[in-house]
Amino acid sequence: MIEMVKDMLWAFFIGGILCAIGQVLIDYTKLTPARILTGYVVAGVMLSAVGIYPKLIELAGGGASVPLTGFGNLLAEGVREAVDTHGILGIFMGGLTASSAGITAAMLFGVICAAIFRPKQKE
């Protein structure tokens, strides 16, 4: 029980830090949200390349794997595995193969929400 609480606190702490950094970037820089989100994905890829992000996921679980930095890590890991298996061609297929389930779920839920809800016109 205590181990589970400790895991949840680490997830909350690391996820909160990642979100707080994003909020500070939104509030105190002129970066657009799109650039910040892209930067988070690239940071996840870079931290994965040097071996830091997998250790962070081991420590924080969902607090590190759910944010966009976790998506960057997932892309990097997929490319790494595909290059080991398929050679240089793995660069082009590894990221999409590794993230295909998440991308498909996002598209499916987007279509379902678009079918259920109707936007209201702003006046």
N, C-alpha and C positions, 0 to 999 in steps of 0.2 A: 504493500500500500504506500509506504513512504517513498519507495523507488518510483512509483507511478506519479506521485505528486511532484517529486524532483524533476522527472522528465517533462511534466506539463509546465512547470515553472521555467525550465530552460527554453522550452518551445515558445512560451509567452515572452520571455525576455529577449531572445534573439529575434523573433518575429517583430516584436515591438521596436527594437533598435533599427531594423531594416525599414520599417514604416516611418519611424521618426526621422531617419536620414532623408527619406523621400519627401516628407513634409517640410523639412528645413530647406531642401532644394527648391521646392515649389514656392515657399514663402520669401526666401531671401536671395533668390537668383532670378535671372530673366529666362531660365531654361523653360521650354514648353514641356507639358506633361509627356508628350510623345518622346522627346529627347531623354527625359529622365527614365522612362520605361525602357527605352533602347539601351541606355547606359547601364541599367540594372541587369539586363540580359547579358550584355558584354562583360560586365563585372563578374557575373556568375561563370561565364566561360573562362575568363582569365584566372579566377580563383580556383577553378577546377583544373586548369592546365598546370598550375604550380602545386596542386595537391592539397590546398587548404579547404576547399568547399566540401569535399567528401567527409572530412573530419568534423566540419561544422554541422553537417547533416547527422552524423553519428551522435553528436552532442545534443542537438536541438530538435531532431526529427522533423515534424511538420512545420515547425517554426522557421526552418531553413529551406525545406524542400518545396513549400507551397508558394512563396513569393517569386517574383520574376527572376531573381538571382538563381533560384532552384531550377527554373526552366532553362537558363543558360547552362547550368551544370548538367542537366539532362541532355541537352544538345551536344555538349562536349564529350560526355561519356558515350553517347551513341556513336559519334564520329570515331572516337578512339576504338571502340569495339569493332565497328565496321571496317576500319582501316586494317585492323589486325586480321580480320576474316577475308575481306575482299580486295585488299591492297588500296591503291590510290583512288579507285572508284568509290571506296567507302566514304570519302570526303563528301560526296554528293548525296549519298543515300542514308548515311548513319543518323544524322540529326532528325530527319523526318521519320525514319523507322522507329527511333526511340520515343519520339513525342507524338506518334500517330494516335494513340488512344486518347490523350488529352485534347488534341486538336479536334478529333472527331466528336468527343463529348461536348466541347465548347460550341461547335457548329450545330450539333443536334439540339442542345438546350436553347441556343439562340433562335433556331427555327420554331421550336415549341413555344417559346415566349412570344415571338412575333405573331404566331397564330392565335395565341390566347388573348394577348393584351393589345389594345389600340392606343396609339399616342393621341394626346390632346393637342389641339392647335393653340399656340400662344398668341395672345392678342396684343 
